[in-house]
Amino acid sequence: MIARALETEILRLPHTEHWPVGTIATQLRVHHSTVRRVLAQAGAPVAQPTPRPSIIEPYRAFIVETLGKYPTLRASRLYTMVRERGYPGAPDHFRALVARLRPRPAAQAYLRLLTLPGEQAQVDCAHFGKLTVGRAVRPLMAFVMVLSYSRHLFLRFYLGAAMNYFIRGHVEAFAAFNSVPRVLLYDNLKSAVLERSGDAIRFHPTLLELAAHYRFEPRPVAVARGNEKGRVERAIRFVREAFFAARTFRDLDDLNAQAAAWCEGACADRWCPQDRARTVRTVFAEEAPRLLALPENPFPTEERIEVSVGKSPYARFDLNDYTVPHTHVNRTLSVLATLDTVRILDGSAVLAIHRRTFDRGAQIEIKAHLEALVTHKRAARAHRAQDRLHHAAPGAKPLHLARRRARRTPGCAHPRSAGTARHPRRRRRSPPHWTKTPRTWAPCVTSSTSTPTPAAKPRPSRWSCP
């Protein structure tokens, strides 16, 4: 409501001064809709704006026809086509006009999907920013699995979206549920579907091995149909809003510990969306007997790669260097890594077991490996030092040569004793030069009639007397 005096002024100005609505609204500092309302209630005539023909009118039929054939055609491309046909307007105003003329897609109706207890679970991964570990900045990914019937949730965070993390999420989810659903529903992510052409699907071979081990059926949804796995999509949104928002944690282990406590606590005590009279915990207790039993042994989740060790005794894995024995340099070794340990193998022999780090550029060392390398280098330097001493002073025999000759010399007690017999140094003699004649062999004889070379004259010294 406005004041009575202001309303009277609004009624006076258009009648006496013939002010338009916009001028009245500007001068009296009210909205133009308020001015129109006051004039309409009083029955005063309101000047209507004179419609002007739009510059797009000559091209309206062409735009409508083009958008009918290509509904998703960009306004920038359509502006270029209309510009070539003589349109004089600016591109910004043209985008607003095209937005009004673009055909709207027909609304689709969806049915609520109902599943049987223990029949289906939906799986997806989501990005939750980045986590700094030392000098490394790694992506923080969440693995989410939700049971379609009870909406019981499993949540675990990993520092990446590699295949080994994807498989580990399945194994830990089955262990948390203590059972396996019959069907797992996936999006068309590369960890599940490598290639797809219509209904022809090529699954990831590791995922097929996991499915064969736990006896479940992997089933991807249609392309660009996220509504077919709406339960896990809604679960990820619920995790962002109810768990991750404004949460503080020390490291990844602390975050996963909080996520596990939340899944078993507040998340399980919420009302079940399908049955508001019961909680998720109650419905999951009803669904648990219908799920498949776990196998005797869990699926192996270790990451295995082949690494090449160069001249230095370090194996590079995940941006870090891990020591190996110096006897295994210049080889190709195997690395088996979990979230806690890194094992380096040569075939089936375990060479080293290290604590895994997610830092970048770190050197994880075992002191025994480096001490053995230093001992080996010192022994090699001592041997070379004895050889250099022998070349510098031929009379000083290296210890290992003296012992060897002492073993060859009969009656020698010790290489350093006074009565040690010294053998003459064996020198390689060049064979005599022979010339071959048709019947006999004769040694080469150097001619004695060759002219001797004159001796060089001594250079005179600058200090010598003439």
C-alpha positions as CSV (number, residue, x, y, z in Angstrom):
1,M,0.0,0.0,0.0
2,I,1.1,3.5,-0.8
3,A,0.2,6.8,1.0
4,R,-3.0,8.6,0.0
5,A,-1.1,11.8,-0.9
6,L,1.2,9.8,-3.3
7,E,-1.8,8.2,-4.9
8,T,-3.4,11.6,-5.5
9,E,-0.2,12.9,-7.1
10,I,-0.1,9.9,-9.4
11,L,-3.7,10.6,-10.5
12,R,-3.0,14.3,-11.0
13,L,0.2,14.3,-13.1
14,P,-1.1,12.4,-16.2
15,H,-4.4,14.4,-16.2
16,T,-2.9,17.9,-15.8
17,E,0.7,17.6,-17.0
18,H,0.2,14.7,-19.4
19,W,3.2,12.8,-18.0
20,P,3.7,9.2,-19.2
21,V,3.9,6.3,-16.8
22,G,7.7,6.1,-17.0
23,T,8.2,9.7,-16.1
24,I,5.8,9.5,-13.2
25,A,7.6,6.4,-11.8
26,T,11.0,8.1,-12.1
27,Q,10.1,11.4,-10.5
28,L,8.0,9.9,-7.7
29,R,10.5,7.0,-7.1
30,V,7.9,4.3,-7.4
31,H,7.7,1.2,-9.7
32,H,6.0,1.6,-13.0
33,S,3.7,-1.3,-12.2
34,T,2.5,0.7,-9.1
35,V,1.6,3.7,-11.3
36,R,-0.3,1.5,-13.8
37,R,-2.2,-0.2,-10.9
38,V,-3.3,3.2,-9.4
39,L,-4.4,4.5,-12.8
40,A,-6.3,1.3,-13.6
41,Q,-8.1,1.3,-10.3
42,A,-9.2,4.9,-10.8
43,G,-10.3,4.2,-14.4
44,A,-7.9,6.7,-15.9
45,P,-6.8,6.0,-19.4
46,V,-3.2,4.7,-19.6
47,A,-1.2,5.4,-22.7
48,Q,-0.1,2.2,-24.4
49,P,3.3,2.0,-26.1
50,T,3.1,2.2,-29.8
51,P,4.3,-1.2,-31.2
52,R,7.2,-0.9,-33.6
53,P,8.0,-3.5,-36.2
54,S,11.0,-5.6,-35.2
55,I,14.0,-5.9,-37.6
56,I,13.8,-9.6,-37.3
57,E,10.4,-9.9,-38.8
58,P,11.6,-10.4,-42.4
59,Y,13.9,-13.2,-41.2
60,R,11.5,-14.9,-38.8
61,A,10.2,-17.5,-41.2
62,F,13.8,-18.5,-42.1
63,I,14.9,-18.7,-38.4
64,V,11.8,-20.8,-37.5
65,E,12.4,-23.2,-40.4
66,T,16.1,-23.6,-39.6
67,L,15.5,-24.3,-35.9
68,G,12.8,-26.8,-36.9
69,K,15.4,-28.8,-38.8
70,Y,18.3,-28.2,-36.3
71,P,16.8,-27.6,-32.8
72,T,20.2,-27.4,-31.1
73,L,21.9,-25.0,-33.6
74,R,23.8,-22.3,-31.8
75,A,22.6,-18.7,-32.0
76,S,26.1,-17.6,-33.1
77,R,26.0,-19.9,-36.2
78,L,22.4,-18.8,-37.0
79,Y,23.4,-15.2,-36.7
80,T,26.2,-15.7,-39.3
81,M,23.6,-17.3,-41.7
82,V,21.1,-14.4,-41.2
83,R,23.8,-11.8,-41.4
84,E,24.8,-13.1,-44.9
85,R,21.1,-12.6,-45.8
86,G,21.1,-8.9,-44.9
87,Y,20.2,-8.8,-41.1
88,P,21.5,-5.5,-39.7
89,G,21.1,-6.1,-36.0
90,A,23.7,-6.8,-33.3
91,P,24.5,-10.4,-32.1
92,D,23.4,-9.8,-28.5
93,H,19.9,-8.7,-29.3
94,F,19.7,-11.5,-31.9
95,R,20.4,-14.2,-29.2
96,A,17.5,-12.9,-27.1
97,L,15.2,-13.1,-30.2
98,V,16.4,-16.6,-31.1
99,A,15.7,-17.8,-27.5
100,R,12.0,-16.9,-27.9
101,L,11.8,-18.6,-31.3
102,R,13.7,-21.8,-30.4
103,P,11.3,-24.8,-30.1
104,R,11.0,-26.3,-26.7
105,P,11.4,-30.1,-26.3
106,A,8.2,-31.9,-25.4
107,A,7.9,-32.8,-21.8
108,Q,8.5,-36.5,-20.9
109,A,6.7,-38.5,-18.3
110,Y,8.7,-40.9,-16.1
111,L,7.6,-43.9,-14.0
112,R,9.0,-44.5,-10.6
113,L,11.1,-47.7,-10.7
114,L,10.4,-50.3,-8.0
115,T,12.9,-53.1,-7.2
116,L,12.6,-56.3,-5.2
117,P,14.6,-56.7,-2.0
118,G,18.2,-57.7,-2.7
119,E,17.8,-57.4,-6.4
120,Q,19.7,-54.3,-7.4
121,A,22.4,-51.8,-6.3
122,Q,23.6,-48.6,-8.1
123,V,27.2,-47.6,-8.3
124,D,28.8,-44.3,-9.2
125,C,31.9,-42.1,-8.5
126,A,31.9,-38.3,-7.8
127,H,34.6,-35.7,-7.6
128,F,34.9,-33.8,-4.3
129,G,37.7,-31.4,-5.0
130,K,41.4,-31.9,-4.4
131,L,43.5,-33.0,-1.4
132,T,47.1,-31.8,-0.7
133,V,49.5,-34.5,0.5
134,G,52.9,-33.1,1.1
135,R,54.0,-31.6,-2.3
136,A,51.3,-33.5,-4.3
137,V,47.8,-32.3,-5.1
138,R,45.6,-35.3,-5.8
139,P,41.9,-35.6,-6.7
140,L,39.5,-36.6,-4.0
141,M,37.1,-39.1,-5.4
142,A,34.1,-40.7,-3.6
143,F,32.9,-44.2,-4.4
144,V,29.2,-44.6,-3.6
145,M,27.1,-47.7,-3.7
146,V,23.4,-47.6,-2.7
147,L,21.0,-50.5,-2.4
148,S,17.9,-49.7,-4.5
149,Y,15.3,-51.2,-2.2
150,S,16.4,-50.1,1.3
151,R,18.6,-47.1,0.2
152,H,21.4,-48.3,2.5
153,L,24.5,-46.3,1.6
154,F,28.2,-47.1,1.3
155,L,30.7,-44.2,1.0
156,R,34.4,-44.3,0.7
157,F,37.0,-41.7,-0.5
158,Y,40.1,-42.4,-2.6
159,L,42.9,-40.3,-4.0
160,G,42.1,-41.0,-7.6
161,A,39.7,-42.7,-10.0
162,A,42.0,-45.5,-11.2
163,M,40.7,-49.0,-11.8
164,N,42.3,-50.4,-8.6
165,Y,40.4,-47.9,-6.5
166,F,37.1,-48.7,-8.4
167,I,37.6,-52.4,-7.7
168,R,38.6,-51.8,-4.1
169,G,35.4,-49.8,-3.5
170,H,33.3,-52.8,-4.6
171,V,35.2,-55.2,-2.3
172,E,34.9,-52.9,0.7
173,A,31.2,-52.2,0.0
174,F,30.4,-55.9,-0.2
175,A,32.3,-56.4,3.1
176,A,30.3,-53.5,4.7
177,F,27.0,-55.0,3.5
178,N,28.2,-58.5,4.3
179,S,26.4,-59.6,1.2
180,V,26.2,-59.0,-2.6
181,P,23.3,-57.7,-4.6
182,R,22.3,-59.6,-7.8
183,V,22.6,-56.7,-10.2
184,L,24.9,-53.7,-10.2
185,L,23.8,-50.7,-12.2
186,Y,26.5,-48.5,-13.7
187,D,26.9,-45.4,-15.8
188,N,28.9,-45.7,-19.0
189,L,32.2,-44.8,-17.3
190,K,35.5,-46.3,-18.6
191,S,36.1,-48.3,-15.5
192,A,33.0,-50.4,-16.4
193,V,32.4,-50.0,-20.1
194,L,35.3,-49.8,-22.5
195,E,33.3,-49.6,-25.7
196,R,29.6,-49.5,-26.6
197,S,27.6,-49.4,-29.9
198,G,23.9,-49.6,-29.2
199,D,23.2,-52.8,-27.2
200,A,26.7,-54.2,-28.0
201,I,28.8,-53.6,-24.9
202,R,32.4,-54.4,-24.2
203,F,33.0,-54.5,-20.4
204,H,36.3,-53.9,-18.7
205,P,38.0,-57.3,-18.2
206,T,38.8,-56.6,-14.6
207,L,35.2,-55.8,-13.8
208,L,34.2,-59.1,-15.4
209,E,36.6,-60.9,-13.2
210,L,35.1,-59.2,-10.2
211,A,31.6,-60.1,-11.3
212,A,32.6,-63.7,-11.8
213,H,34.2,-63.9,-8.4
214,Y,31.1,-62.4,-6.5
215,R,28.5,-63.8,-8.9
216,F,26.7,-60.5,-9.7
217,E,25.5,-59.1,-13.1
218,P,27.0,-55.8,-14.3
219,R,24.4,-53.8,-16.2
220,P,25.1,-50.3,-17.7
221,V,22.2,-47.8,-18.2
222,A,21.4,-46.3,-21.6
223,V,23.7,-43.5,-22.8
224,A,22.9,-40.0,-21.4
225,R,20.1,-41.5,-19.2
226,G,21.1,-40.6,-15.7
227,N,17.5,-40.9,-14.6
228,E,17.8,-44.7,-14.8
229,K,20.1,-44.7,-11.9
230,G,18.5,-41.8,-10.0
231,R,19.0,-43.4,-6.6
232,V,22.8,-43.2,-6.6
233,E,22.6,-39.7,-8.2
234,R,20.4,-38.5,-5.4
235,A,22.6,-40.3,-2.9
236,I,25.7,-38.3,-4.1
237,R,23.7,-35.1,-3.7
238,F,22.7,-36.2,-0.3
239,V,26.4,-36.9,0.6
240,R,27.5,-33.4,-0.6
241,E,24.8,-31.7,1.4
242,A,24.5,-33.8,4.6
243,F,28.0,-35.1,5.1
244,F,30.7,-33.3,3.2
245,A,29.5,-29.7,3.5
246,A,31.6,-27.7,6.1
247,R,33.4,-30.9,7.3
248,T,36.9,-30.8,8.6
249,F,39.3,-33.8,8.6
250,R,43.0,-34.3,9.2
251,D,43.8,-36.7,6.3
252,L,42.2,-39.3,4.1
253,D,42.0,-42.0,6.9
254,D,40.2,-39.6,9.2
255,L,37.7,-38.7,6.4
256,N,37.0,-42.3,5.7
257,A,36.5,-43.1,9.4
258,Q,34.0,-40.2,9.6
259,A,32.2,-41.5,6.5
260,A,31.9,-45.0,7.8
261,A,30.5,-43.7,11.1
262,W,28.0,-41.5,9.3
263,C,26.8,-44.3,7.0
264,E,26.2,-46.6,10.1
265,G,24.7,-43.8,12.1
266,A,22.8,-40.8,10.9
267,C,22.5,-42.0,7.3
268,A,21.0,-45.3,8.4
269,D,18.6,-43.7,10.8
270,R,16.9,-41.4,8.2
271,W,13.4,-42.2,6.9
272,C,13.3,-44.5,4.0
273,P,12.2,-42.6,0.9
274,Q,10.1,-45.5,-0.3
275,D,8.4,-46.2,3.1
276,R,8.2,-43.1,5.3
277,A,7.0,-45.2,8.2
278,R,10.3,-47.0,8.6
279,T,14.0,-46.1,8.7
280,V,16.7,-47.2,6.3
281,R,18.2,-49.4,9.0
282,T,14.9,-51.3,9.5
283,V,14.3,-51.8,5.8
284,F,17.9,-53.0,5.3
285,A,17.5,-55.6,8.0
286,E,14.5,-56.9,6.0
287,E,16.5,-56.9,2.7
288,A,19.7,-58.4,4.1
289,P,18.5,-62.1,4.0
290,R,17.6,-61.7,0.3
291,L,21.1,-60.7,-0.8
292,L,23.8,-63.1,-2.0
293,A,26.4,-64.6,0.3
294,L,30.0,-63.5,0.2
295,P,32.6,-65.9,-1.2
296,E,35.2,-67.4,1.0
297,N,38.1,-65.2,-0.1
298,P,37.8,-61.5,-1.1
299,F,38.8,-60.4,-4.6
300,P,42.5,-59.3,-4.8
301,T,42.7,-55.5,-5.0
302,E,46.4,-54.9,-5.3
303,E,47.7,-52.7,-8.1
304,R,50.4,-54.5,-10.1
305,I,52.6,-52.7,-12.6
306,E,56.0,-53.4,-14.2
307,V,58.8,-50.8,-13.5
308,S,62.2,-50.5,-15.0
309,V,65.1,-49.9,-12.6
310,G,68.0,-47.9,-14.0
311,K,71.5,-47.5,-12.7
312,S,70.4,-46.2,-9.3
313,P,68.8,-48.7,-6.9
314,Y,65.3,-47.0,-7.0
315,A,62.0,-48.2,-8.5
316,R,59.7,-45.3,-9.5
317,F,56.0,-45.8,-8.6
318,D,53.3,-43.3,-8.3
319,L,55.6,-40.2,-8.4
320,N,57.9,-41.6,-5.7
321,D,61.1,-43.7,-5.5
322,Y,61.5,-46.9,-3.5
323,T,64.8,-48.6,-2.9
324,V,65.7,-52.0,-4.2
325,P,68.9,-54.1,-3.5
326,H,71.8,-52.9,-5.6
327,T,72.2,-56.4,-7.2
328,H,68.9,-55.8,-9.1
329,V,69.7,-52.6,-11.0
330,N,69.1,-52.4,-14.8
331,R,66.2,-54.9,-14.6
332,T,62.4,-54.9,-14.9
333,L,60.7,-55.6,-11.6
334,S,57.1,-55.9,-10.5
335,V,55.4,-53.6,-8.0
336,L,52.4,-54.8,-5.9
337,A,50.8,-51.8,-4.1
338,T,48.0,-51.5,-1.7
339,L,46.8,-48.4,0.2
340,D,49.4,-49.0,2.9
341,T,52.3,-51.0,1.5
342,V,54.4,-51.3,-1.7
343,R,56.1,-54.6,-2.4
344,I,58.8,-55.0,-5.1
345,L,59.2,-58.4,-6.6
346,D,61.6,-60.1,-9.0
347,G,59.4,-62.8,-10.4
348,S,58.0,-64.5,-7.2
349,A,60.8,-63.3,-4.9
350,V,60.0,-60.4,-2.7
351,L,62.9,-57.9,-2.8
352,A,61.5,-55.1,-0.5
353,I,58.4,-54.1,1.4
354,H,57.9,-50.3,1.8
355,R,55.4,-48.1,3.5
356,R,53.4,-46.4,0.8
357,T,53.2,-42.6,0.6
358,F,51.0,-40.4,-1.6
359,D,53.4,-37.6,-1.6
360,R,55.3,-36.5,-4.7
361,G,59.1,-36.8,-5.3
362,A,59.7,-38.6,-2.0
363,Q,62.5,-41.3,-1.6
364,I,61.4,-44.2,0.6
365,E,64.6,-46.0,1.6
366,I,65.7,-49.1,3.5
367,K,69.0,-48.5,5.2
368,A,70.2,-52.1,4.6
369,H,70.0,-51.5,0.8
370,L,72.1,-48.4,0.9
371,E,74.6,-49.8,3.4
372,A,75.1,-52.8,1.2
373,L,75.6,-50.5,-1.8
374,V,78.2,-48.4,0.1
375,T,80.1,-51.5,1.3
376,H,80.2,-52.8,-2.3
377,K,81.5,-49.5,-3.6
378,R,84.2,-49.3,-0.9
379,A,85.4,-52.8,-1.7
380,A,85.6,-51.8,-5.4
381,R,87.5,-48.6,-4.6
382,A,90.0,-50.6,-2.4
383,H,90.7,-53.0,-5.3
384,R,91.3,-50.1,-7.7
385,A,93.6,-48.4,-5.2
386,Q,95.8,-51.5,-4.9
387,D,96.0,-51.7,-8.7
388,R,97.1,-48.0,-8.9
389,L,99.7,-48.6,-6.2
390,H,101.1,-51.6,-8.2
391,H,101.5,-49.4,-11.3
392,A,103.1,-46.6,-9.4
393,A,105.5,-48.8,-7.4
394,P,106.1,-52.2,-9.2
395,G,107.9,-53.6,-6.1
396,A,104.8,-53.2,-3.9
397,K,102.7,-56.2,-4.9
398,P,99.0,-56.0,-4.3
399,L,97.9,-58.3,-1.5
400,H,95.6,-60.5,-3.6
401,L,98.4,-61.0,-6.2
402,A,100.9,-61.9,-3.5
403,R,98.6,-64.4,-2.0
404,R,97.9,-66.0,-5.4
405,R,101.6,-66.3,-6.2
406,A,102.3,-67.6,-2.7
407,R,99.8,-70.4,-3.4
408,R,101.6,-71.2,-6.7
409,T,105.2,-71.1,-5.1
410,P,106.2,-74.3,-3.3
411,G,107.6,-73.8,0.1
412,C,106.4,-70.2,0.6
413,A,104.8,-69.7,4.0
414,H,103.3,-66.1,3.5
415,P,103.5,-63.6,0.7
416,R,105.1,-61.1,3.0
417,S,107.7,-63.4,4.6
418,A,111.4,-62.8,4.0
419,G,112.0,-66.0,2.0
420,T,109.3,-65.4,-0.5
421,A,110.5,-66.4,-4.0
422,R,109.7,-63.7,-6.5
423,H,108.7,-65.0,-9.9
424,P,109.7,-62.9,-12.9
425,R,107.0,-60.9,-14.4
426,R,105.6,-62.6,-17.4
427,R,105.6,-60.4,-20.4
428,R,103.8,-61.1,-23.6
429,R,106.4,-61.6,-26.3
430,S,105.6,-60.8,-29.9
431,P,106.1,-63.7,-32.3
432,P,109.0,-63.6,-34.7
433,H,108.3,-62.2,-38.2
434,W,108.6,-64.9,-40.9
435,T,108.4,-64.6,-44.6
436,K,106.8,-67.4,-46.6
437,T,108.6,-68.8,-49.6
438,P,107.3,-71.4,-51.9
439,R,109.3,-74.2,-50.2
440,T,111.0,-72.9,-47.0
441,W,110.4,-70.5,-44.2
442,A,113.1,-67.8,-43.6
443,P,113.2,-65.0,-41.0
444,C,113.1,-61.5,-42.1
445,V,116.5,-59.8,-42.0
446,T,116.7,-56.0,-41.8
447,S,119.0,-54.5,-44.4
448,S,122.2,-53.1,-43.0
449,T,122.9,-50.9,-46.0
450,S,120.4,-48.3,-45.0
451,T,121.6,-44.7,-44.8
452,P,121.9,-43.6,-41.1
453,T,120.0,-40.5,-40.1
454,P,122.2,-37.5,-39.4
455,A,122.3,-36.4,-35.8
456,A,120.4,-33.1,-35.1
457,K,122.6,-30.1,-34.3
458,P,122.2,-28.7,-30.8
459,R,120.5,-25.4,-30.7
460,P,122.7,-22.6,-29.4
461,S,121.8,-21.1,-26.1
462,R,121.2,-17.4,-25.9
463,W,123.7,-17.2,-22.9
464,S,126.5,-19.2,-24.6
465,C,129.7,-17.4,-25.8
466,P,130.4,-17.1,-29.5
